[in-house]
Each structure stands twice: as structure tokens, then as C-alpha cells.
């Protein structure tokens, strides 16, 4: 699973994460704006997401 999606302002870095889960908070359509631009339909809005993951644990004996 990707913690750093391309062009995502909510990217996060972690070393060897496991159990990665991105989750939407609320309804991303709430407050969305729509319009026609020539032959295209455009939509703009914001979405809030949370990220949870398990960090890798090292069990090295010294």
C-alpha cells in the first residue's frame, strides 16, 4: 500500500509499514462545486483522510 500517493498533500513517510489504511472522513461530495467547461464536466472540492499503519519493529540482538 502506498503512503505517498502522487501529488497528494496528505502523504506520509514510514520505513517498511504494514497494514496501511487510508480512510475518508465525512462525505467528499459535501461542498463540492460542479460546472461545465466547453465539452468537459469539472468538479472541485476537498476531502479529508486519515492514515493508519503498523511500523516495522526490528528485533536485532546486539
C-alpha positions as CSV (number, residue, x, y, z in Angstrom):
1,X,0.0,0.0,0.0
2,X,1.3,3.5,-0.8
3,X,1.9,6.1,1.9
4,X,2.9,8.7,-0.6
5,X,0.4,8.9,-3.5
6,X,1.5,11.1,-6.4
7,X,0.5,14.8,-5.9
8,X,-1.1,14.1,-2.5
9,X,-0.9,16.8,0.1
10,X,-1.5,14.2,2.8
11,X,1.5,12.0,2.0
12,X,3.4,10.4,4.9
13,X,6.7,8.6,5.1
14,X,7.4,5.5,7.2
15,X,10.0,2.7,6.9
16,X,8.6,-0.6,5.8
17,X,5.0,0.0,7.0
18,X,2.4,-2.8,7.2
19,X,-1.4,-2.8,7.5
20,X,-1.7,0.6,5.7
21,X,-5.2,2.1,5.7
22,X,-6.3,5.4,4.2
23,X,-9.9,6.3,5.2
24,X,-12.2,9.1,4.1
25,X,-13.6,11.3,6.8
26,X,-17.1,12.5,6.1
27,X,-18.6,12.9,2.6
28,X,-16.2,14.2,0.0
29,X,-19.1,15.4,-2.1
30,X,-20.2,17.9,0.7
31,X,-19.4,21.4,-0.6
32,X,-18.3,20.2,-4.0
33,X,-18.6,22.6,-6.9
34,X,-19.6,21.5,-10.4
35,X,-19.6,23.2,-13.8
36,X,-19.4,22.7,-17.5
37,X,-16.4,24.0,-19.3
38,X,-16.8,23.6,-23.1
39,X,-17.2,19.8,-23.6
40,X,-16.0,18.9,-20.1
41,X,-17.7,18.5,-16.8
42,X,-15.5,19.7,-13.9
43,X,-15.8,19.0,-10.2
44,X,-13.8,20.6,-7.4
45,X,-13.8,20.1,-3.7
46,X,-11.8,18.9,-0.7
47,X,-11.6,15.6,1.0
48,X,-10.2,14.8,4.5
49,X,-8.5,11.5,5.0
50,X,-6.8,9.6,7.9
51,X,-3.9,7.3,7.7
52,X,-3.2,4.4,9.9
53,X,-0.4,1.8,9.7
54,X,1.8,-0.5,11.7
55,X,5.5,0.4,11.8
56,X,8.1,-2.3,11.3
57,X,9.7,-3.4,14.5
58,X,13.3,-4.6,14.4
59,X,14.3,-7.5,16.8
60,X,18.0,-7.3,16.4
61,X,20.1,-8.9,19.1
62,X,23.2,-6.8,19.9
